[in-house]
Amino acid sequence: MVVFYPRFASPVNTRYNCLMHLWDYREKALKKTAWGRRYILQNMINLGPGRRKISLKLVKKYWHDLDIDPLRRNLLRYLIWGKR
């Protein structure tokens, strides 16, 4: 069996896990609604931001509405507010 790996997804390249490309939605259309911005932010936190930066302002704004893994939530809480 032959397995095809794209250039950026080779098992040797460790940056593969850092790249995020979701094709299940149109980001341009989602940015127009509050729910869409929350959804994009949540995916960036859970799946990785890719080559973009996560806005601290948006994380603080939507903190209570985000569905984040509990361990990742604790890490972000510590990094943002310094609480345990």
Number of C-alpha atoms within 10 A of each C-alpha: 3 4 5 8 9 9 9 13 14 12 11 8 10 11 12 15 12 11 16 15 10 12 7 6 10 10 14 8 10 15 14 10 10 10 12 17 17 21 18 17 20 21 17 18 19 15 15 18 18 15 9 10 9 15 10 9 9 12 18 12 12 14 16 9 12 17 14 16 10 9 9 12 16 14 13 18 15 12 11 12 9 9 10 9
